[in-house]
């Protein structure tokens, strides 16, 4: 079993150990026996391999351990990690030897004359030292910088290079963004150029149609034509509004449509009957011809003329009926419109009194200001005669108060006299009726005659009583 590979960072060198061996780099250790991995003072990890499944596995393990011990002893090291380290050093030395051999070949030094090559190299080194001394004298320095200084400078240059790289990346991003903006601006400029060209072309075309010299006169003529058209439009709109006012209502149109449908059905029935009669006539004519005459042809012609005359009379009566029906509907519409116009002031004065008892309710008036019904909850109308006696009495009193207020607004104040009213009202309703009576009493005199002084004690106003004289 192999333990997981351990990869050391720069800060972990010399702090991680496997067993008694301190690691200097990354390592992979076979966990044959229980293996302990220590990470400084932070943690201790124990890797326990699984138990052998059989005696054969135990024997293989012991043989492998003996071969490993023999290899360690032959290599002259203390542990397997030292053996791996020695192998790594050997591989490094071999790689370095290959590099040196390649440099010798590149310098033209063969294996037969290493001493001569070394002497030549020494001579070159002396020449290089002389050149270095001369350069130091020219630079007015005592010695070349040390490896540590060079390393320090390299680190500084490396950091500066990284900072410069980051700045360059930021600047590259800025340049890309600016290039994108420039591309968009160029596109916008192209579009605006095309739009400008189109506007110039349209302007030239408009100037060709309407030159500057003729513009004032043409604009004045156009304004005059517009004013004339507006005047004509107002006249036509007034005529149209007048026609709309004369037009029948939706109910009347529906009624006329029903009548037209009925008459069309009757006409179809008549056509069907005429077809039947025509076939009967043709049959009878055939019988007459077969019978040889006997004057029946003249009689048939006489009957046909009588039928035509009757049909013309029927058409004349139909036209008269339609005329009378149209006249009736027109008179009814005018009567309804006039009645609504007469009822409008009374409805306006009735609304505040009605809201005191029946909020959001509406009264429907009939002929002679009679009360037809009331709408309280929803669009349905409650007939007046189906209301309770108390509600009928209360609505009748409210209508009289409204009529008094209407007469008072016309400059003819009249007193309102109620004789033994509100007989059927309960306690809550009579309180609400008192509010309505007081509202009416603000503008005109309201006189209430009653023998129920206790029930009308909360009415307010000035109370008078009739006392019998003694004796």
Secondary structure by P-SEA (a helix, b strand, c coil): ccccbbbbcccccccccccccccccccccccccbbbbbccccbbbbbbccccccaaaaaaaaaaaaaaaaaaaaaccccaaaaaaaaaaaaaaaaaaaaaaaaaaaaccccccaaaaaaaaaaaaaaaaaaaaaaaaaacccccccaaaaaaaaaaaaaaaaaaaaaaaaaaaaaaaaaaaaaaaaaaaaaaaaaaaaaaaaaaaaaaaccccaaaaaaaaaaaaaaaaaaaaaaaaaaaaaaaaacccaaaaaaaaaaaaaaaaaaaaaaaaaaaaaaaaaaaaaaaaaacccaaaaaaaaaaaaaaaaaaaaaaaaaaaaaaaaaaaaaaaaaaaaaaaaaaaaaaaaaaaaaaccccbbbbbccccccccccccccbbbbcccccaaaaaaaaaaaaaaaaaaaaaacbbbbbbbccccccccaaaaaaaaaaaaaaaccbbbbbbbcccccccccccbbbbbbbccc
